Amino acid sequence: MIARALSFAPKVRVWLVEHPYTAAGLLLLAALAVPFLTRDDSEWEYVYVRAANELRAGRDIYQPDIGNSYPPFATLVALPFTALSPRAGRVLWLAVNVGCLAFMLRGAWGLAGGGPLQGGTRAPVSAHLAAVLGALCGVWYLQNCLAHQQTDVVLDALLFGGCLALARERSLLAATCFGLAAAVKCTPLLWAPYLVWRRRPVAAALLVAVALGVNLLPDLVHLPESGRLWLSEYYHRYLRPLGGADHYVGTWHSDIVYNQSLAGAAQRWLTTTCEWAPADCVVSRRAEHPGPLALTVVVYGAEALIVLLTLAVCRRPFGPACAGRNAPEYAAVLLLMLLLSPMSSKAHFGVLILPGFCLARAALVGNRRLLLPLLAATVVLAAASNKDLLGERLYTLSLWLGCVTWETLLLLAGCLALVLRNDSRLSHTIPSAGPDTALRPAA
């Protein structure tokens, strides 16, 4: 037995040397699995599974004490977990997240044009450095999502799966992936106008149909007491108030300091102050501040400028994206989703992995040295959003300043620069998928 173990040890060493990222990922996931399985306040269980239990029992899924502010399809997805014990449900949810995390990381690297980094492949040092620095642009947000047991890793996998399908000219499959993601959180609906812009109107229509259609499925379990559809209940309780004359854009069912969209940032900067206190930074409302209408004009004006700038850079409306700039263009859509959303919390920003990889590869592999300061700034801003690194007070201050928002804007600037340059030297072709081709990232 000892001799067999000794003979096996060199093989393990060889495998570890040839697969450093897989080994590091397994160690990190093992460390994260412990708090994931033992955490008391799981948002997945407290919101989604509780709402699913209410749906199963024929009661209101939008009871205030549950805090469910998501479309009804999100509750339906959690319905199978109501048949499991809490421990079994937690293990299954961890397995789903790990699988989606592996897919999205591999998929994002492939979309950005990255080739193999391990398995005996001798990749240049610049490629390894690009992988590490690009990952640092978004890995903190993925860690935040896993820590709070939100659904964003799963949604990110759907979004990257859609991008991979779109890159392979499988627009209907892409629309289905985007539609399922939009059915849980509405912001992926932004892919519908993008698909129209890129001359895929049928795919855009399918995206909307999927997002709306699957949200009608919970009505098959039971209808609300009002007799309306659950989707109608969601609209009247959560979406309709957003258009009220007294509504401040950026207000959602969370503290304003956590909202890192443009709307959340504008409301913080224009209507609140952040003061240094002995134990924390205290965010309080200004005595004098712009009213709801003035704030709406400022936010919508800023959002319109960013959208117009993006459209001007992408050009060629109603035509296909140019070869070599698909990934930066897809990344720009993901970034606009975050910036234009009424509410974007830290857990939503895991998709920054893709623009991070694009920017890092352009700067380090493509020798675009002018992008290095931009890359360095995004890595620093991403680290500044980590509570464990900064401590309570600096963390609150960084959120109030909008470090995540600024990082997203810088990444958008970098991606638009890549689209404008159309640097095909960085393109690692993702082959078009035939009918029997599996949806998998490029090797």
For each residue, the residues with C-beta under 8 A, 3 or more apart:
1: 4 5
2: 5 6
3: 6 7
4: 1 7 8
5: 1 2 8 9
6: 2 3 9
7: 3 4 10 11
8: 4 5 11 12
9: 5 6 12 13
10: 7 13 14
11: 7 8 14 15
12: 8 9 15 16
13: 9 10 16 17
14: 10 11 17 18
15: 11 12 18 19 23
16: 12 13 19 20 23
17: 13 14 20
18: 14 15 118 119 120
19: 15 16 22 23 118 119
20: 16 17 23 24 118
21: 24 25 117 118 131
22: 19 25 26 118
23: 15 16 19 20 26 27
24: 20 21 27 28
25: 21 22 28 29 102
26: 22 23 29 30
27: 23 24 30 31
28: 24 25 31 32
29: 25 26 32 33 98 101
30: 26 27 33 34
31: 27 28 34
32: 28 29 35 36 143 146 147
33: 29 30 36 37 94
34: 30 31 37 38
35: 32 38 39 147
36: 32 33 39 90 94 97 146 147 149
37: 33 34 87 90 91 94
38: 34 35
39: 35 36 42 147 149
40:
41: 46
42: 39 45 46 90 149
43: 46 47 48 148 149 150
44: 47 48 49 78 93 149 150 151
45: 42 48 49 50 86 89 90 149
46: 41 42 43 49 50 66 67
47: 43 44 50 51 66 67 68 70
48: 43 44 45 51 52 68 70 74 75 77 78 81 151
49: 44 45 46 52 53 78 81 82 89
50: 45 46 47 53 54 66 68
51: 47 48 54 55 61 62 66 68 74 75 78
52: 48 49 55 56 61 75 76 78 79 81 82
53: 49 50 56 57 82
54: 50 51 57 59 60 61 63 66 75
55: 51 52 58 59 61 75 76 79 218 221 222
56: 52 53 79 82 221
57: 53 54
58: 55 222
59: 54 55 63
60: 54 63 224 225
61: 51 52 54 55 66 68 72 75 218 230
62: 51 66 68 233 234 237
63: 54 59 60 66 68
64: 67
65:
66: 46 47 50 51 54 61 62 63
67: 46 47 64 253
68: 47 48 50 51 61 62 63 74 75
69: 238 252 253
70: 47 48 74 75 184 185 234
71: 74 183 184 185 186 215 231 234
72: 61 75 76 215 218 219 230 231 233 234
73: 76 77 183 184 214 215 217 218
74: 48 51 68 70 71 77 78 151 183 184
75: 48 51 52 54 55 61 68 70 72 78 79 218 230
76: 52 55 72 73 79 214 217 218 221
77: 48 73 74 184
78: 44 48 49 51 52 74 75 81 82
79: 52 55 56 75 76 82 221
80: 83 84
81: 48 49 52 78 84 89 92 93
82: 49 52 53 56 78 79
83: 80
84: 80 81 88 89 92
85: 88 89
86: 45 89 90
87: 37 90 91
88: 84 85 91 92
89: 45 49 81 84 85 86 92 93
90: 36 37 42 45 86 87 93 94
91: 37 87 88 94 95
92: 81 84 88 89 95 96
93: 44 81 89 90 96 97 149
94: 33 36 37 90 91 97 98
95: 91 92 98 99
96: 92 93 99 100 154
97: 36 93 94 100 101 146 153 154
98: 29 94 95 101 102
99: 95 96 102 103
100: 96 97 103 104 153 154 156 157
101: 29 97 98 104 105 142 146 153 157
102: 25 98 99 105 106
103: 99 100 106 107 157 160 161 441
104: 100 101 107 108 153 156 157 160 350 353
105: 101 102 108 109 135 353
106: 102 103 109 110 441
107: 103 104 110 111 157 160 161 163 164 441
108: 104 105 111 112 160 353 354 357
109: 105 106 112 114 117 131 134 357 441
110: 106 107 113 114 164 428 430 441 442 443
111: 107 108 160 163 164 167 326 327 330 354 357 430 441
112: 108 109 134 327 354 357 358 361 426
113: 110 327 358 361 426 427 428
114: 109 110 117 127 130 131 357 361 428
115: 121 123 127 428 442 443
116: 119 121 123 443
117: 21 109 114 121 123 127 128 131
118: 18 19 20 21 22 121
119: 18 19 116
120: 18
121: 115 116 117 118
122:
123: 115 116 117 127 128
124: 127 128 365
125: 128 129
126: 129 130 364 365
127: 114 115 117 123 124 130 131 361 364 365
128: 117 123 124 125 131 132
129: 125 126 132 133 360 364
130: 114 126 127 133 134 357 360 361 363 364 365
131: 21 109 114 117 127 128 134 135 357 360
132: 128 129 135 136
133: 129 130 136 137 356 360 364 375 379
134: 109 112 130 131 137 353 356 357 358 359 360 361
135: 105 131 132 138 139 353 356 357
136: 132 133 139 140 356 379 382 383
137: 133 134 352 353 355 356 359 360 378 379 382 407 411
138: 135 141 142 349 350 351 352 353 354 356 382
139: 135 136 142 143 353 382
140: 136 143 144 382 383 385 386
141: 138 144 145 346 347 348 349 350 352 382 385 404
142: 101 138 139 145 146 153 156 350 353
143: 32 139 140 146 147
144: 140 141 147 148 346 347
145: 141 142 148 150 152 153 347 350
146: 32 36 97 101 142 143 149 153
147: 32 35 36 39 143 144
148: 43 144 145 347
149: 36 39 42 43 44 45 93 146
150: 43 44 145 153 347
151: 44 48 74 154 155 184 185
152: 145 155 156 347 348 350
153: 97 100 101 104 142 145 146 150 156 157 350
154: 96 97 100 151 157 158
155: 151 152 158 159 181 184 185 188
156: 100 104 142 152 153 159 160 350 351 353
157: 100 101 103 104 107 153 154 160 161
158: 154 155 161 162 177 178 180 181
159: 155 156 162 163 177 178 181 188 334 351
160: 103 104 107 108 111 156 157 163 164 351 354
161: 103 107 157 158 164 165 177 439
162: 158 159 165 166 173 174 175 176 177 178 181 191
163: 107 111 159 160 166 167 174 327 330 354
164: 107 110 111 160 161 167 168 430 439 440 441
165: 161 162 168 170 171 173 174 177 433 439
166: 162 163 169 170 171 174 326 330
167: 111 163 164 326 327 330 430
168: 164 165 430 431 432 433 437 439
169: 166 432 433
170: 165 166 173 174 433 439
171: 165 166 174 175 195 200 202 203
172: 175 176 202 203 206
173: 162 165 170 176 177 439
174: 162 163 165 166 170 171 177 178 191 195 203
175: 162 171 172 178 179 191 195 200 203 204 206 207 210
176: 162 172 173 179 180 206 207 210
177: 158 159 161 162 165 173 174 180 181
178: 158 159 162 174 175 181 182 188 191 192 207
179: 175 176 182 183 188 206 207 208 209 210 211 214
180: 158 176 177 183 184 210 211 214
181: 155 158 159 162 177 178 184 185 188
182: 178 179 185 186 187 188 189 191 207 210 211
183: 71 73 74 179 180 210 211 212 214 215
184: 70 71 73 74 77 151 155 180 181
185: 70 71 151 155 181 182 188 348
186: 71 182 189 211
187: 182 190 337 338 340 341 344 348
188: 155 159 178 179 181 182 185 191 211 337
189: 182 186 192 207 208 211
190: 187 193 194 333 336 337 340
191: 162 174 175 178 182 188 194 195 204 207 333
192: 178 189 195 196 204 207 208
193: 190 196 197 204
194: 190 191 197 198 333
195: 171 174 175 191 192 198 200 201 203 204 207
196: 192 193 199 200 201 204 318
197: 193 194 311 314 317 318
198: 194 195 318 319 320 321
199: 196 318 319 320
200: 171 175 195 196 203 204
201: 195 196 204 205
202: 171 172 205 206
203: 171 172 174 175 195 200 206 207
204: 175 191 192 193 195 196 200 201 207 208
205: 201 202 208 209
206: 172 175 176 179 202 203 209 210
207: 175 176 178 179 182 189 191 192 195 203 204 210 211
208: 179 189 192 204 205 211 212
209: 179 205 206 212 213
210: 175 176 179 180 182 183 206 207 213 214
211: 179 180 182 183 186 188 189 207 208 214 215
212: 183 208 209 215 216 231
213: 209 210 216 217
214: 73 76 179 180 183 210 211 217
215: 71 72 73 183 211 212 218 230 231 234
216: 212 213 219 220 229 231
217: 73 76 213 214 220
218: 55 61 72 73 75 76 215 221 230
219: 72 216 222 223 229 230
220: 216 217
221: 55 56 76 79 218
222: 55 58 219
223: 219 227 228 229 230
224: 60 227 228 229 230 233
225: 60
226: 233
227: 223 224
228: 223 224 232 233 236
229: 216 219 223 224 232 233
230: 61 72 75 215 218 219 223 224 233 234
231: 71 72 212 215 216 234 235
232: 228 229 235 236
233: 62 72 224 226 228 229 230 236 237
234: 62 70 71 72 215 230 231 237 238 239
235: 231 232 238 239 240
236: 228 232 233 239 240
237: 62 233 234 240 241
238: 69 234 235 241 242
239: 234 235 236 242
240: 235 236 237 243 244
241: 237 238 244 247
242: 238 239 247 249 342
243: 240 247
244: 240 241 247
245: 292 293
246: 292
247: 241 242 243 244 251 292
248: 251 267 271 292 295
249: 242 263 266 267 292 295 296 299 300 342
250: 256 259 261 263 264 265 266 267 268 295 299 342 343
251: 247 248 256 267
252: 69 259 264 342 343
253: 67 69 343
254: 258 259 343 345
255: 258 259 283
256: 250 251 259 264 267 268 272 283
257: 268 283 396 399 400
258: 254 255 264 345 346 399
259: 250 252 254 255 256 263 264 265 267 268 343 344 345
260: 264 265 338 344 345 346 349 399 402 404 405 408
261: 250 264 265 338 339 340 341 342 343 344 405
262: 265 266 299 302 303 306 339 340 405
263: 249 250 259 266 267 299 341 342 343
264: 250 252 256 258 259 260 261 267 268 343 344 405
265: 250 259 260 261 262 268 269 402 405
266: 249 250 262 263 269 270 295 298 299 302
267: 248 249 250 251 256 259 263 264 270 271 272 295 299
268: 250 256 257 259 264 265 271 272 274 283 400 402
269: 265 266 272 402
270: 266 267 289 290 295 298
271: 248 267 268 285 286 289 290 295
272: 256 267 268 269 283 284 285 286 289 400
273: 283 284 286
274: 268 281 282 283 396 397 400 401
275: 281 282 284
276: 281 393 397
277: 280 281 282 393
278:
279: 392 393
280: 277 392 393 396
281: 274 275 276 277 393 394 396 397 400
282: 274 275 277
283: 255 256 257 268 272 273 274 396 400
284: 272 273 275
285: 271 272 289
286: 271 272 273 289
287:
288:
289: 270 271 272 285 286
290: 270 271 294 295 298
291: 294 295
292: 245 246 247 248 249 295 296
293: 245 296 297
294: 290 291 297 298
295: 248 249 250 266 267 270 271 290 291 292 298 299
296: 249 292 293 299 300
297: 293 294 300 301
298: 266 270 290 294 295 301 302
299: 249 250 262 263 266 267 295 296 302 303
300: 249 296 297 303 304
301: 297 298 304 305
302: 262 266 298 299 305 306
303: 262 299 300 306 307 339 340
304: 300 301 307 308
305: 301 302 308 309
306: 262 302 303 309 310 336 339 340 412
307: 303 304 310 311 336 340
308: 304 305 311 312
309: 305 306 312 313 416
310: 306 307 313 314 332 336 412 416
311: 197 307 308 314 315 317
312: 308 309 315
313: 309 310 416 419 420
314: 197 310 311 321 329 332 419
315: 311 312
316: 319 322
317: 197 311
318: 196 197 198 199
319: 198 199 316
320: 198 199
321: 198 314 325 326 329
322: 316 325 422
323: 326 424 427
324: 422 423 424 425 426 427
325: 321 322 328 329 418 419 422 423 424
326: 111 166 167 321 323 329 330
327: 111 112 113 163 167 330 331 354 358
328: 325 331 332 355 358 415 416 418 419
329: 314 321 325 326 332 333 415 419
330: 111 163 166 167 326 327 333 334 354
331: 327 328 334 335 354 355 358 411 415
332: 310 314 328 329 335 336 355 412 415 416 419
333: 190 191 194 329 330 336 337
334: 159 330 331 337 338 351 354 355
335: 331 332 338 339 351 352 355 408 411 412 415
336: 190 306 307 310 332 333 339 340 412
337: 187 188 190 333 334 340 341 351
338: 187 260 261 334 335 341 344 348 349 351 408
339: 261 262 303 306 335 336 344 405 408 409 412
340: 187 190 261 262 303 306 307 336 337
341: 187 261 263 337 338 344 348
342: 242 249 250 252 261 263
343: 250 252 253 254 259 261 263 264
344: 187 259 260 261 264 338 339 341 348 349
345: 254 258 259 260 348
346: 141 144 258 260 349 385 404
347: 141 144 145 148 150 152 350
348: 141 152 185 187 338 341 344 345 351
349: 138 141 260 338 344 346 352 404 408
350: 104 138 141 142 145 152 153 156 347 353
351: 138 156 159 160 334 335 337 338 348 354 355
352: 137 138 141 335 349 355 356 382 407 408 411
353: 104 105 108 134 135 137 138 139 142 156 350 356 357
354: 108 111 112 138 160 163 327 330 331 334 351 357 358
355: 137 328 331 332 334 335 351 352 358 359 411 412 414 415
356: 133 134 135 136 137 138 352 353 359 360 378 411
357: 108 109 111 112 114 130 131 134 135 353 354 360 361
358: 112 113 134 327 328 331 354 355 361 362 414 415 418 426
359: 134 137 355 356 362 363 371 374 375 378 411 414 415 418
360: 129 130 131 133 134 137 356 357 363 364 375
361: 112 113 114 127 130 134 357 358 364 365 366 426
362: 358 359 365 366 368 371 414 418 423 426
363: 130 359 360 366 368 369 371 372 374 375
364: 126 127 129 130 133 360 361 367 372 375
365: 124 126 127 130 361 362 426
366: 361 362 363 423 425 426
367: 364
368: 362 363 371 421 423
369: 363 372
370: 373
371: 359 362 363 368 374 375 414 417
372: 363 364 369 375 376
373: 370 376 377
374: 359 363 371 377 378 410 413 414
375: 133 359 360 363 364 371 372 378 379 414
376: 372 373 379 380
377: 373 374 380 381 407 410
378: 137 356 359 374 375 381 382 407 410 411 414
379: 133 136 137 375 376 382 383
380: 376 377 383 384
381: 377 378 384 385 403 404 406 407 410
382: 136 137 138 139 140 141 352 378 379 385 386 404 407
383: 136 140 379 380 386 389
384: 380 381 389 390 398 403
385: 140 141 346 381 382 395 398 399 403 404 407
386: 140 382 383 389 390 395
387: 390 391 392 395
388:
389: 383 384 386
390: 384 386 387 394 395 398
391: 387 394 395
392: 279 280 387 395 396
393: 276 277 279 280 281 396 397
394: 281 390 391 397 398
395: 385 386 387 390 391 392 398 399
396: 257 274 280 281 283 392 393 399 400
397: 274 276 281 393 394 400 401
398: 384 385 390 394 395 401 403
399: 257 258 260 385 395 396 402 403 404
400: 257 268 272 274 281 283 396 397
401: 274 397 398 406
402: 260 265 268 269 399 405 406
403: 381 384 385 398 399 406 407
404: 141 260 346 349 381 382 385 399 407 408
405: 260 261 262 264 265 339 402 408 409
406: 381 401 402 403 409 410
407: 137 352 377 378 381 382 385 403 404 410 411
408: 260 335 338 339 349 352 404 405 411 412
409: 339 405 406 412 413
410: 374 377 378 381 406 407 413 414
411: 137 331 335 352 355 356 359 378 407 408 414 415
412: 306 310 332 335 336 339 355 408 409 415 416
413: 374 409 410 416 417
414: 355 358 359 362 371 374 375 378 410 411 417 418
415: 328 329 331 332 335 355 358 359 411 412 418 419
416: 309 310 313 328 332 412 413 419 420
417: 371 413 414 420 421
418: 325 328 358 359 362 414 415 421 422 423 426
419: 313 314 325 328 329 332 415 416 422
420: 313 416 417
421: 368 417 418
422: 322 324 325 418 419
423: 324 325 362 366 368 418 426
424: 323 324 325 427
425: 324 366
426: 112 113 324 358 361 362 365 366 418 423
427: 113 323 324 424
428: 110 113 114 115 442
429: 442
430: 110 111 164 167 168 441 442
431: 168 437 442
432: 168 169
433: 165 168 169 170 437 438 439
434: 437
435:
436:
437: 168 431 433 434
438: 433
439: 161 164 165 168 170 173 433
440: 164
441: 103 106 107 109 110 111 164 430
442: 110 115 428 429 430 431
443: 110 115 116
